[in-house]
Amino acid sequence: MIAVEFKPTATEQIRRLISGQKGEVGVRIYAQPGGGGGSCCGGGAGAVAFGMAFSKPRADDTVVKVDGFALLVDPSSQKLVDGAVVDYVETLTESGFKITNPTLPEPDDAGQAGGCGSCGTSSANGGGCGCGG
């Protein structure tokens, strides 16, 4: 079983956003070690890039019911997502979903483990994850 903590602000925002989706759609959280490539946080070998998206479940996904919606995690992301904390922040400097995982080991000097996403507005202090404005 995968354990992910959703802060109340994140749960509220997910419920609001998912209500506009069609069909059986869940919230997919995925993670990539290394954090490089085109993601917002770059990072080195110790970094982890997290992302979130609305998606239909796939046959090999782990599906966990969370406060009225389904959490979807693919097999390659399970170890990195287990223990994660999802929050939603709106400040002057960042807005969006923020995913961190305090259970992961500290990164090397080349990157920041903890969080990043596909379309947040700031990668400082863990990154803004998701599509918050």
N, CA, C and O atoms as a GROMACS GRO file, in nm:
protein
  532
    1MET      N    1   0.084  -0.118   0.000
    1MET     CA    2   0.000   0.000   0.000
    1MET      C    3   0.089   0.124   0.000
    1MET      O    4   0.189   0.131   0.071
    2ILE      N    5   0.051   0.220  -0.079
    2ILE     CA    6   0.124   0.347  -0.087
    2ILE      C    7   0.058   0.447   0.005
    2ILE      O    8  -0.064   0.461   0.006
    3ALA      N    9   0.139   0.518   0.084
    3ALA     CA   10   0.088   0.620   0.174
    3ALA      C   11   0.129   0.757   0.121
    3ALA      O   12   0.247   0.787   0.105
    4VAL      N   13   0.029   0.841   0.094
    4VAL     CA   14   0.051   0.979   0.052
    4VAL      C   15  -0.040   1.067   0.136
    4VAL      O   16  -0.159   1.041   0.149
    5GLU      N   17   0.018   1.171   0.195
    5GLU     CA   18  -0.061   1.265   0.276
    5GLU      C   19  -0.103   1.383   0.189
    5GLU      O   20  -0.019   1.448   0.126
    6PHE      N   21  -0.231   1.410   0.186
    6PHE     CA   22  -0.285   1.526   0.115
    6PHE      C   23  -0.325   1.630   0.220
    6PHE      O   24  -0.411   1.603   0.304
    7LYS      N   25  -0.264   1.747   0.215
    7LYS     CA   26  -0.302   1.856   0.305
    7LYS      C   27  -0.443   1.903   0.266
    7LYS      O   28  -0.483   1.888   0.150
    8PRO      N   29  -0.519   1.959   0.360
    8PRO     CA   30  -0.657   2.002   0.330
    8PRO      C   31  -0.668   2.097   0.210
    8PRO      O   32  -0.763   2.086   0.132
    9THR      N   33  -0.573   2.189   0.195
    9THR     CA   34  -0.581   2.281   0.082
    9THR      C   35  -0.563   2.208  -0.051
    9THR      O   36  -0.626   2.244  -0.151
   10ALA      N   37  -0.478   2.106  -0.053
   10ALA     CA   38  -0.457   2.027  -0.174
   10ALA      C   39  -0.582   1.945  -0.206
   10ALA      O   40  -0.624   1.938  -0.321
   11THR      N   41  -0.639   1.883  -0.104
   11THR     CA   42  -0.760   1.802  -0.124
   11THR      C   43  -0.873   1.888  -0.180
   11THR      O   44  -0.941   1.847  -0.273
   12GLU      N   45  -0.892   2.005  -0.122
   12GLU     CA   46  -0.997   2.096  -0.167
   12GLU      C   47  -0.975   2.137  -0.314
   12GLU      O   48  -1.069   2.136  -0.393
   13GLN      N   49  -0.853   2.171  -0.348
   13GLN     CA   50  -0.822   2.213  -0.485
   13GLN      C   51  -0.839   2.097  -0.583
   13GLN      O   52  -0.891   2.116  -0.693
   14ILE      N   53  -0.796   1.977  -0.546
   14ILE     CA   54  -0.811   1.859  -0.633
   14ILE      C   55  -0.959   1.831  -0.656
   14ILE      O   56  -1.000   1.807  -0.770
   15ARG      N   57  -1.038   1.833  -0.550
   15ARG     CA   58  -1.182   1.810  -0.566
   15ARG      C   59  -1.244   1.911  -0.661
   15ARG      O   60  -1.328   1.877  -0.744
   16ARG      N   61  -1.203   2.036  -0.647
   16ARG     CA   62  -1.257   2.141  -0.735
   16ARG      C   63  -1.219   2.114  -0.880
   16ARG      O   64  -1.303   2.124  -0.969
   17LEU      N   65  -1.093   2.082  -0.904
   17LEU     CA   66  -1.045   2.059  -1.040
   17LEU      C   67  -1.099   1.930  -1.102
   17LEU      O   68  -1.130   1.926  -1.220
   18ILE      N   69  -1.110   1.826  -1.021
   18ILE     CA   70  -1.153   1.697  -1.074
   18ILE      C   71  -1.303   1.696  -1.107
   18ILE      O   72  -1.349   1.616  -1.187
   19SER      N   73  -1.378   1.787  -1.044
   19SER     CA   74  -1.522   1.791  -1.071
   19SER      C   75  -1.551   1.827  -1.217
   19SER      O   76  -1.658   1.795  -1.267
   20GLY      N   77  -1.459   1.891  -1.285
   20GLY     CA   78  -1.476   1.926  -1.425
   20GLY      C   79  -1.429   1.819  -1.522
   20GLY      O   80  -1.440   1.837  -1.643
   21GLN      N   81  -1.376   1.709  -1.472
   21GLN     CA   82  -1.325   1.602  -1.557
   21GLN      C   83  -1.437   1.505  -1.595
   21GLN      O   84  -1.534   1.488  -1.521
   22LYS      N   85  -1.424   1.443  -1.710
   22LYS     CA   86  -1.523   1.346  -1.759
   22LYS      C   87  -1.475   1.204  -1.731
   22LYS      O   88  -1.356   1.175  -1.736
   23GLY      N   89  -1.570   1.116  -1.701
   23GLY     CA   90  -1.539   0.974  -1.684
   23GLY      C   91  -1.467   0.945  -1.554
   23GLY      O   92  -1.462   1.028  -1.464
   24GLU      N   93  -1.412   0.826  -1.546
   24GLU     CA   94  -1.341   0.782  -1.426
   24GLU      C   95  -1.196   0.830  -1.432
   24GLU      O   96  -1.108   0.761  -1.482
   25VAL      N   97  -1.175   0.947  -1.380
   25VAL     CA   98  -1.043   1.009  -1.382
   25VAL      C   99  -0.992   1.019  -1.239
   25VAL      O  100  -1.067   1.052  -1.147
   26GLY      N  101  -0.864   0.989  -1.222
   26GLY     CA  102  -0.802   1.001  -1.092
   26GLY      C  103  -0.686   1.100  -1.098
   26GLY      O  104  -0.658   1.158  -1.203
   27VAL      N  105  -0.619   1.116  -0.987
   27VAL     CA  106  -0.503   1.204  -0.977
   27VAL      C  107  -0.378   1.117  -0.981
   27VAL      O  108  -0.353   1.038  -0.889
   28ARG      N  109  -0.301   1.132  -1.087
   28ARG     CA  110  -0.177   1.056  -1.101
   28ARG      C  111  -0.062   1.136  -1.043
   28ARG      O  112  -0.041   1.252  -1.078
   29ILE      N  113   0.014   1.073  -0.953
   29ILE     CA  114   0.138   1.133  -0.903
   29ILE      C  115   0.251   1.043  -0.953
   29ILE      O  116   0.248   0.921  -0.937
   30TYR      N  117   0.349   1.107  -1.014
   30TYR     CA  118   0.462   1.031  -1.068
   30TYR      C  119   0.592   1.097  -1.024
   30TYR      O  120   0.594   1.214  -0.987
   31ALA      N  121   0.698   1.020  -1.030
   31ALA     CA  122   0.829   1.070  -0.986
   31ALA      C  123   0.937   1.013  -1.075
   31ALA      O  124   0.930   0.899  -1.122
   32GLN      N  125   1.038   1.095  -1.097
   32GLN     CA  126   1.155   1.052  -1.173
   32GLN      C  127   1.280   1.084  -1.093
   32GLN      O  128   1.301   1.198  -1.052
   33PRO      N  129   1.364   0.985  -1.071
   33PRO     CA  130   1.490   1.014  -1.005
   33PRO      C  131   1.579   1.094  -1.100
   33PRO      O  132   1.569   1.081  -1.222
   34GLY      N  133   1.664   1.175  -1.043
   34GLY     CA  134   1.756   1.254  -1.125
   34GLY      C  135   1.708   1.395  -1.148
   34GLY      O  136   1.788   1.487  -1.154
   35GLY      N  137   1.578   1.413  -1.162
   35GLY     CA  138   1.521   1.546  -1.173
   35GLY      C  139   1.569   1.628  -1.290
   35GLY      O  140   1.540   1.748  -1.295
   36GLY      N  141   1.642   1.570  -1.384
   36GLY     CA  142   1.693   1.647  -1.497
   36GLY      C  143   1.590   1.660  -1.607
   36GLY      O  144   1.470   1.651  -1.582
   37GLY      N  145   1.636   1.680  -1.725
   37GLY     CA  146   1.546   1.691  -1.839
   37GLY      C  147   1.476   1.824  -1.842
   37GLY      O  148   1.531   1.926  -1.802
   38GLY      N  149   1.352   1.822  -1.889
   38GLY     CA  150   1.279   1.945  -1.908
   38GLY      C  151   1.194   1.986  -1.790
   38GLY      O  152   1.116   2.080  -1.802
   39SER      N  153   1.206   1.921  -1.679
   39SER     CA  154   1.122   1.957  -1.565
   39SER      C  155   1.169   2.089  -1.505
   39SER      O  156   1.276   2.138  -1.538
   40CYS      N  157   1.088   2.144  -1.416
   40CYS     CA  158   1.118   2.277  -1.365
   40CYS      C  159   1.234   2.279  -1.267
   40CYS      O  160   1.290   2.385  -1.243
   41CYS      N  161   1.272   2.167  -1.209
   41CYS     CA  162   1.379   2.176  -1.111
   41CYS      C  163   1.513   2.129  -1.158
   41CYS      O  164   1.610   2.143  -1.083
   42GLY      N  165   1.527   2.074  -1.275
   42GLY     CA  166   1.660   2.029  -1.315
   42GLY      C  167   1.715   1.936  -1.209
   42GLY      O  168   1.655   1.833  -1.180
   43GLY      N  169   1.826   1.970  -1.152
   43GLY     CA  170   1.879   1.892  -1.040
   43GLY      C  171   1.974   1.785  -1.086
   43GLY      O  172   1.984   1.755  -1.205
   44GLY      N  173   2.043   1.728  -0.992
   44GLY     CA  174   2.144   1.627  -1.022
   44GLY      C  175   2.098   1.488  -0.984
   44GLY      O  176   1.978   1.462  -0.975
   45ALA      N  177   2.192   1.402  -0.962
   45ALA     CA  178   2.164   1.261  -0.939
   45ALA      C  179   2.079   1.237  -0.815
   45ALA      O  180   2.003   1.140  -0.811
   46GLY      N  181   2.088   1.322  -0.716
   46GLY     CA  182   2.014   1.300  -0.593
   46GLY      C  183   1.874   1.359  -0.594
   46GLY      O  184   1.796   1.333  -0.503
   47ALA      N  185   1.842   1.438  -0.695
   47ALA     CA  186   1.713   1.506  -0.698
   47ALA      C  187   1.603   1.412  -0.748
   47ALA      O  188   1.630   1.314  -0.817
   48VAL      N  189   1.480   1.445  -0.710
   48VAL     CA  190   1.363   1.373  -0.758
   48VAL      C  191   1.266   1.476  -0.814
   48VAL      O  192   1.238   1.576  -0.748
   49ALA      N  193   1.216   1.453  -0.932
   49ALA     CA  194   1.117   1.541  -0.992
   49ALA      C  195   0.980   1.475  -0.978
   49ALA      O  196   0.960   1.363  -1.026
   50PHE      N  197   0.887   1.544  -0.913
   50PHE     CA  198   0.751   1.494  -0.897
   50PHE      C  199   0.660   1.566  -0.995
   50PHE      O  200   0.687   1.679  -1.035
   51GLY      N  201   0.554   1.500  -1.033
   51GLY     CA  202   0.453   1.562  -1.119
   51GLY      C  203   0.316   1.509  -1.084
   51GLY      O  204   0.302   1.405  -1.019
   52MET      N  205   0.216   1.581  -1.128
   52MET     CA  206   0.076   1.544  -1.104
   52MET      C  207  -0.003   1.569  -1.230
   52MET      O  208   0.024   1.664  -1.303
   53ALA      N  209  -0.103   1.483  -1.254
   53ALA     CA  210  -0.190   1.501  -1.370
   53ALA      C  211  -0.320   1.426  -1.346
   53ALA      O  212  -0.324   1.331  -1.267
   54PHE      N  213  -0.424   1.467  -1.414
   54PHE     CA  214  -0.548   1.390  -1.413
   54PHE      C  215  -0.533   1.282  -1.520
   54PHE      O  216  -0.485   1.309  -1.630
   55SER      N  217  -0.576   1.161  -1.486
   55SER     CA  218  -0.554   1.048  -1.577
   55SER      C  219  -0.654   0.937  -1.548
   55SER      O  220  -0.708   0.927  -1.438
   56LYS      N  221  -0.677   0.855  -1.647
   56LYS     CA  222  -0.753   0.733  -1.624
   56LYS      C  223  -0.657   0.627  -1.574
   56LYS      O  224  -0.539   0.627  -1.611
   57PRO      N  225  -0.705   0.536  -1.489
   57PRO     CA  226  -0.615   0.432  -1.436
   57PRO      C  227  -0.568   0.337  -1.546
   57PRO      O  228  -0.643   0.305  -1.639
   58ARG      N  229  -0.444   0.293  -1.534
   58ARG     CA  230  -0.387   0.192  -1.623
   58ARG      C  231  -0.388   0.058  -1.550
   58ARG      O  232  -0.401   0.054  -1.428
   59ALA      N  233  -0.376  -0.049  -1.624
   59ALA     CA  234  -0.384  -0.184  -1.568
   59ALA      C  235  -0.281  -0.208  -1.458
   59ALA      O  236  -0.310  -0.280  -1.362
   60ASP      N  237  -0.160  -0.151  -1.470
   60ASP     CA  238  -0.055  -0.178  -1.373
   60ASP      C  239  -0.043  -0.072  -1.263
   60ASP      O  240   0.049  -0.079  -1.181
   61ASP      N  241  -0.134   0.024  -1.259
   61ASP     CA  242  -0.131   0.128  -1.155
   61ASP      C  243  -0.172   0.073  -1.019
   61ASP      O  244  -0.251  -0.020  -1.009
   62THR      N  245  -0.116   0.132  -0.915
   62THR     CA  246  -0.169   0.115  -0.781
   62THR      C  247  -0.273   0.224  -0.765
   62THR      O  248  -0.245   0.342  -0.790
   63VAL      N  249  -0.394   0.187  -0.722
   63VAL     CA  250  -0.503   0.283  -0.706
   63VAL      C  251  -0.541   0.287  -0.559
   63VAL      O  252  -0.573   0.185  -0.499
   64VAL      N  253  -0.536   0.408  -0.502
   64VAL     CA  254  -0.570   0.428  -0.362
   64VAL      C  255  -0.681   0.532  -0.355
   64VAL      O  256  -0.668   0.640  -0.412
   65LYS      N  257  -0.789   0.500  -0.285
   65LYS     CA  258  -0.898   0.596  -0.266
   65LYS      C  259  -0.859   0.696  -0.158
   65LYS      O  260  -0.820   0.658  -0.048
   66VAL      N  261  -0.871   0.826  -0.192
   66VAL     CA  262  -0.831   0.932  -0.100
   66VAL      C  263  -0.940   1.039  -0.100
   66VAL      O  264  -0.960   1.107  -0.201
   67ASP      N  265  -1.010   1.055   0.010
   67ASP     CA  266  -1.104   1.166   0.028
   67ASP      C  267  -1.189   1.198  -0.095
   67ASP      O  268  -1.200   1.315  -0.134
   68GLY      N  269  -1.249   1.097  -0.156
   68GLY     CA  270  -1.340   1.120  -0.267
   68GLY      C  271  -1.279   1.118  -0.405
   68GLY      O  272  -1.348   1.146  -0.503
   69PHE      N  273  -1.152   1.086  -0.417
   69PHE     CA  274  -1.091   1.072  -0.549
   69PHE      C  275  -0.990   0.957  -0.544
   69PHE      O  276  -0.952   0.911  -0.437
   70ALA      N  277  -0.948   0.912  -0.662
   70ALA     CA  278  -0.852   0.802  -0.671
   70ALA      C  279  -0.712   0.857  -0.696
   70ALA      O  280  -0.691   0.941  -0.783
   71LEU      N  281  -0.616   0.808  -0.618
   71LEU     CA  282  -0.475   0.837  -0.639
   71LEU      C  283  -0.419   0.725  -0.726
   71LEU      O  284  -0.438   0.607  -0.695
   72LEU      N  285  -0.352   0.760  -0.835
   72LEU     CA  286  -0.296   0.662  -0.928
   72LEU      C  287  -0.144   0.675  -0.926
   72LEU      O  288  -0.090   0.785  -0.941
   73VAL      N  289  -0.075   0.562  -0.909
   73VAL     CA  290   0.071   0.564  -0.908
   73VAL      C  291   0.121   0.446  -0.993
   73VAL      O  292   0.081   0.332  -0.971
   74ASP      N  293   0.207   0.477  -1.090
   74ASP     CA  294   0.262   0.371  -1.176
   74ASP      C  295   0.372   0.296  -1.100
   74ASP      O  296   0.430   0.349  -1.006
   75PRO      N  297   0.400   0.173  -1.143
   75PRO     CA  298   0.499   0.091  -1.071
   75PRO      C  299   0.637   0.155  -1.057
   75PRO      O  300   0.702   0.137  -0.954
   76SER      N  301   0.683   0.227  -1.158
   76SER     CA  302   0.818   0.285  -1.150
   76SER      C  303   0.826   0.404  -1.054
   76SER      O  304   0.936   0.442  -1.014
   77SER      N  305   0.714   0.461  -1.016
   77SER     CA  306   0.712   0.576  -0.925
   77SER      C  307   0.682   0.537  -0.780
   77SER      O  308   0.698   0.619  -0.690
   78GLN      N  309   0.638   0.415  -0.756
   78GLN     CA  310   0.588   0.376  -0.624
   78GLN      C  311   0.686   0.404  -0.511
   78GLN      O  312   0.646   0.462  -0.410
   79LYS      N  313   0.811   0.364  -0.524
   79LYS     CA  314   0.908   0.381  -0.415
   79LYS      C  315   0.931   0.528  -0.383
   79LYS      O  316   0.950   0.564  -0.267
   80LEU      N  317   0.931   0.613  -0.485
   80LEU     CA  318   0.959   0.756  -0.465
   80LEU      C  319   0.836   0.832  -0.414
   80LEU      O  320   0.850   0.931  -0.342
   81VAL      N  321   0.718   0.786  -0.452
   81VAL     CA  322   0.593   0.854  -0.412
   81VAL      C  323   0.549   0.811  -0.272
   81VAL      O  324   0.486   0.890  -0.202
   82ASP      N  325   0.580   0.688  -0.232
   82ASP     CA  326   0.539   0.640  -0.101
   82ASP      C  327   0.597   0.730   0.009
   82ASP      O  328   0.719   0.746   0.018
   83GLY      N  329   0.510   0.787   0.091
   83GLY     CA  330   0.554   0.878   0.198
   83GLY      C  331   0.547   1.025   0.159
   83GLY      O  332   0.581   1.111   0.240
   84ALA      N  333   0.503   1.054   0.037
   84ALA     CA  334   0.499   1.193  -0.010
   84ALA      C  335   0.389   1.273   0.060
   84ALA      O  336   0.293   1.218   0.114
   85VAL      N  337   0.408   1.404   0.058
   85VAL     CA  338   0.311   1.499   0.112
   85VAL      C  339   0.274   1.594  -0.001
   85VAL      O  340   0.361   1.653  -0.065
   86VAL      N  341   0.144   1.609  -0.025
   86VAL     CA  342   0.094   1.698  -0.131
   86VAL      C  343   0.025   1.816  -0.065
   86VAL      O  344  -0.065   1.800   0.016
   87ASP      N  345   0.069   1.936  -0.102
   87ASP     CA  346   0.010   2.058  -0.050
   87ASP      C  347  -0.025   2.147  -0.168
   87ASP      O  348   0.021   2.124  -0.280
   88TYR      N  349  -0.108   2.247  -0.144
   88TYR     CA  350  -0.139   2.348  -0.245
   88TYR      C  351  -0.108   2.483  -0.184
   88TYR      O  352  -0.160   2.517  -0.077
   89VAL      N  353  -0.024   2.560  -0.251
   89VAL     CA  354   0.016   2.689  -0.198
   89VAL      C  355  -0.019   2.801  -0.294
   89VAL      O  356  -0.014   2.785  -0.416
   90GLU      N  357  -0.056   2.914  -0.237
   90GLU     CA  358  -0.078   3.036  -0.314
   90GLU      C  359  -0.016   3.151  -0.236
   90GLU      O  360  -0.070   3.196  -0.135
   91THR      N  361   0.098   3.197  -0.284
   91THR     CA  362   0.167   3.310  -0.223
   91THR      C  363   0.204   3.407  -0.335
   91THR      O  364   0.173   3.383  -0.452
   92LEU      N  365   0.270   3.515  -0.301
   92LEU     CA  366   0.316   3.609  -0.402
   92LEU      C  367   0.424   3.550  -0.492
   92LEU      O  368   0.439   3.593  -0.606
   93THR      N  369   0.499   3.453  -0.442
   93THR     CA  370   0.610   3.398  -0.519
   93THR      C  371   0.586   3.262  -0.581
   93THR      O  372   0.660   3.221  -0.670
   94GLU      N  373   0.483   3.190  -0.536
   94GLU     CA  374   0.454   3.060  -0.596
   94GLU      C  375   0.307   3.027  -0.582
   94GLU      O  376   0.238   3.072  -0.491
   95SER      N  377   0.261   2.946  -0.677
   95SER     CA  378   0.122   2.904  -0.676
   95SER      C  379   0.114   2.767  -0.741
   95SER      O  380   0.167   2.747  -0.851
   96GLY      N  381   0.049   2.674  -0.675
   96GLY     CA  382   0.031   2.542  -0.733
   96GLY      C  383   0.048   2.432  -0.631
   96GLY      O  384   0.063   2.457  -0.511
   97PHE      N  385   0.045   2.311  -0.681
   97PHE     CA  386   0.064   2.195  -0.596
   97PHE      C  387   0.213   2.179  -0.567
   97PHE      O  388   0.298   2.199  -0.653
   98LYS      N  389   0.241   2.143  -0.445
   98LYS     CA  390   0.379   2.123  -0.400
   98LYS      C  391   0.388   1.981  -0.345
   98LYS      O  392   0.316   1.945  -0.251
   99ILE      N  393   0.475   1.901  -0.402
   99ILE     CA  394   0.492   1.762  -0.359
   99ILE      C  395   0.632   1.747  -0.302
   99ILE      O  396   0.731   1.780  -0.367
  100THR      N  397   0.638   1.697  -0.179
  100THR     CA  398   0.766   1.668  -0.115
  100THR      C  399   0.759   1.526  -0.060
  100THR      O  400   0.651   1.471  -0.041
  101ASN      N  401   0.874   1.469  -0.035
  101ASN     CA  402   0.877   1.338   0.029
  101ASN      C  403   0.987   1.337   0.134
  101ASN      O  404   1.104   1.315   0.104
  102PRO      N  405   0.948   1.361   0.260
  102PRO     CA  406   1.047   1.366   0.367
  102PRO      C  407   1.111   1.231   0.398
  102PRO      O  408   1.209   1.226   0.472
  103THR      N  409   1.059   1.122   0.342
  103THR     CA  410   1.116   0.991   0.369
  103THR      C  411   1.233   0.958   0.276
  103THR      O  412   1.303   0.859   0.297
  104LEU      N  413   1.253   1.040   0.172
  104LEU     CA  414   1.363   1.015   0.080
  104LEU      C  415   1.494   1.062   0.141
  104LEU      O  416   1.495   1.156   0.221
  105PRO      N  417   1.606   0.999   0.104
  105PRO     CA  418   1.736   1.043   0.156
  105PRO      C  419   1.769   1.182   0.105
  105PRO      O  420   1.719   1.226   0.001
  106GLU      N  421   1.855   1.251   0.179
  106GLU     CA  422   1.898   1.384   0.139
  106GLU      C  423   1.972   1.375   0.005
  106GLU      O  424   2.045   1.279  -0.018
  107PRO      N  425   1.954   1.474  -0.083
  107PRO     CA  426   2.023   1.472  -0.212
  107PRO      C  427   2.169   1.512  -0.197
  107PRO      O  428   2.212   1.562  -0.093
  108ASP      N  429   2.243   1.489  -0.303
  108ASP     CA  430   2.380   1.539  -0.305
  108ASP      C  431   2.376   1.690  -0.334
  108ASP      O  432   2.267   1.746  -0.349
  109ASP      N  433   2.490   1.754  -0.342
  109ASP     CA  434   2.494   1.899  -0.363
  109ASP      C  435   2.442   1.940  -0.500
  109ASP      O  436   2.417   2.059  -0.523
  110ALA      N  437   2.427   1.845  -0.592
  110ALA     CA  438   2.388   1.880  -0.729
  110ALA      C  439   2.239   1.905  -0.743
  110ALA      O  440   2.198   1.966  -0.842
  111GLY      N  441   2.155   1.861  -0.648
  111GLY     CA  442   2.012   1.878  -0.668
  111GLY      C  443   1.937   1.887  -0.539
  111GLY      O  444   1.994   1.872  -0.431
  112GLN      N  445   1.809   1.911  -0.551
  112GLN     CA  446   1.722   1.923  -0.435
  112GLN      C  447   1.618   1.814  -0.440
  112GLN      O  448   1.530   1.818  -0.527
  113ALA      N  449   1.623   1.717  -0.352
  113ALA     CA  450   1.516   1.619  -0.345
  113ALA      C  451   1.396   1.687  -0.285
  113ALA      O  452   1.410   1.787  -0.214
  114GLY      N  453   1.282   1.637  -0.310
  114GLY     CA  454   1.166   1.692  -0.244
  114GLY      C  455   1.056   1.724  -0.339
  114GLY      O  456   0.949   1.664  -0.327
  115GLY      N  457   1.072   1.813  -0.430
  115GLY     CA  458   0.955   1.840  -0.508
  115GLY      C  459   0.980   1.924  -0.629
  115GLY      O  460   1.074   2.003  -0.634
  116CYS      N  461   0.897   1.904  -0.724
  116CYS     CA  462   0.896   1.980  -0.846
  116CYS      C  463   0.774   1.929  -0.921
  116CYS      O  464   0.713   1.831  -0.880
  117GLY      N  465   0.740   1.993  -1.025
  117GLY     CA  466   0.626   1.944  -1.099
  117GLY      C  467   0.632   1.987  -1.242
  117GLY      O  468   0.730   2.046  -1.288
  118SER      N  469   0.526   1.957  -1.312
  118SER     CA  470   0.526   1.980  -1.454
  118SER      C  471   0.490   2.123  -1.491
  118SER      O  472   0.530   2.170  -1.597
  119CYS      N  473   0.416   2.194  -1.407
  119CYS     CA  474   0.375   2.328  -1.450
  119CYS      C  475   0.350   2.423  -1.334
  119CYS      O  476   0.263   2.510  -1.345
  120GLY      N  477   0.421   2.409  -1.227
  120GLY     CA  478   0.410   2.505  -1.117
  120GLY      C  479   0.483   2.634  -1.151
  120GLY      O  480   0.544   2.643  -1.258
  121THR      N  481   0.479   2.730  -1.064
  121THR     CA  482   0.540   2.858  -1.096
  121THR      C  483   0.674   2.882  -1.028
  121THR      O  484   0.741   2.980  -1.059
  122SER      N  485   0.715   2.795  -0.936
  122SER     CA  486   0.842   2.818  -0.869
  122SER      C  487   0.904   2.686  -0.828
  122SER      O  488   0.835   2.599  -0.773
  123SER      N  489   1.033   2.670  -0.854
  123SER     CA  490   1.099   2.547  -0.810
  123SER      C  491   1.179   2.569  -0.682
  123SER      O  492   1.244   2.477  -0.634
  124ALA      N  493   1.175   2.689  -0.628
  124ALA     CA  494   1.246   2.716  -0.504
  124ALA      C  495   1.180   2.641  -0.389
  124ALA      O  496   1.057   2.629  -0.386
  125ASN      N  497   1.257   2.592  -0.299
  125ASN     CA  498   1.206   2.524  -0.179
  125ASN      C  499   1.110   2.411  -0.212
  125ASN      O  500   1.006   2.396  -0.147
  126GLY      N  501   1.143   2.332  -0.312
  126GLY     CA  502   1.061   2.214  -0.340
  126GLY      C  503   0.978   2.225  -0.464
  126GLY      O  504   0.932   2.122  -0.514
  127GLY      N  505   0.955   2.341  -0.515
  127GLY     CA  506   0.885   2.354  -0.642
  127GLY      C  507   0.736   2.360  -0.629
  127GLY      O  508   0.679   2.309  -0.533
  128GLY      N  509   0.675   2.421  -0.724
  128GLY     CA  510   0.530   2.422  -0.732
  128GLY      C  511   0.489   2.311  -0.825
  128GLY      O  512   0.532   2.309  -0.940
  129CYS      N  513   0.408   2.219  -0.780
  129CYS     CA  514   0.371   2.106  -0.863
  129CYS      C  515   0.228   2.120  -0.909
  129CYS      O  516   0.140   2.155  -0.830
  130GLY      N  517   0.204   2.093  -1.031
  130GLY     CA  518   0.070   2.094  -1.085
  130GLY      C  519   0.040   2.218  -1.165
  130GLY      O  520   0.131   2.288  -1.209
  131CYS      N  521  -0.084   2.243  -1.184
  131CYS     CA  522  -0.126   2.347  -1.276
  131CYS      C  523  -0.196   2.462  -1.207
  131CYS      O  524  -0.286   2.523  -1.264
  132GLY      N  525  -0.157   2.494  -1.086
  132GLY     CA  526  -0.214   2.610  -1.017
  132GLY      C  527  -0.166   2.736  -1.085
  132GLY      O  528  -0.054   2.744  -1.135
  133GLY      N  529  -0.254   2.837  -1.088
  133GLY     CA  530  -0.226   2.960  -1.160
  133GLY      C  531  -0.125   3.038  -1.094
  133GLY      O  532  -0.089   3.145  -1.142
   0.00000   0.00000   0.00000
